[in-house]
């Protein structure tokens, strides 16, 4: 299950660390952190799942819960190999899951 359905107080620390209080199997809310640099990269100005270190080539990084469905969206300006910058966004619900109170990357899409 995507993490945001069982999470509260979701935020971004240091532009790449996802922080949230997430429910464990007992229903207790526990703090968890996950480094998004470990699973999101930059592919010529676009976010890339399965990559790494997106923050190393990003500016204006932000995170927000958006829309009626409360979608967790990461946004940034990403550079390509020519130095051009592009506005990019990625839905973190696609691959970030809550595993018994621990935020984790899941390779297979959750959506």
Phi, psi and omega in degrees: 000140178298143188297324192291342178286340181239028185232159173214165180052046181281132179208176179241129179247137178056029176068358181211000180252115178281128181236136178199160168262121184235150181283137172265184184297337178273000180084003177281143177270120182236148180283137177220147176232147178216129180276107181295338176297342182280350183218358178236127178243187178240117178250091178052043176095008177233146174295143182228113173293141180089357176268199176205160174060043176303324186294339180292341180231029184238153174228162176051047180287133178214161178224140177206153170268122190236150171076177182295333179271003179054054182281131178278110187243129173261130179234151177193167168259118183250141180267147172263185183291344177269357181089359176287147180249145181227142172287131181223152175215156179214139178275110182293341178293345181296322188221356179262128185235164174255113178252090179054045177091009179236125176288132182217158172272135174241122185300317179285136182299140179271351183256000000 
